[in-house]
């Protein structure tokens, strides 16, 4: 598991998320733990290293 800190695209609060580095590419919806708005999360790992992280307000 990999802990990643980022800003929510809705409330701009810094939050953290645990990411599964064993899955190379992931795309899913998760609610912000502060404002509860749904964020589209897109994550890419290569050899267990985080290559790309996006949290969109779509």
WOQUI-V408785 format. One line per field, one symbol per residue. ss: DSSP state (2 for helix, 1 for strand, 0 for the rest). phi: phi as a letter, one per 30 degrees, with the letter a starting at -180 (. if undefined). burial: I if it has 9 or more other C-alpha atoms within 8 Angstrom, else O. Layout:
ss = ???
phi = ???
burial = ???
//
This chain:
ss = 0111111000000111111000001111111000000111111111001111111100
phi = .bcbcacddcciddbbbdcdddcdbbbacbdddcciddcdcbbbcbhicdcabbbccd
burial = OOOOOOIIIOOOOOIOOOOOIOOIOIOOOOOIOOOOOIIIIIIIIOOOOIOOIOIOOO
//
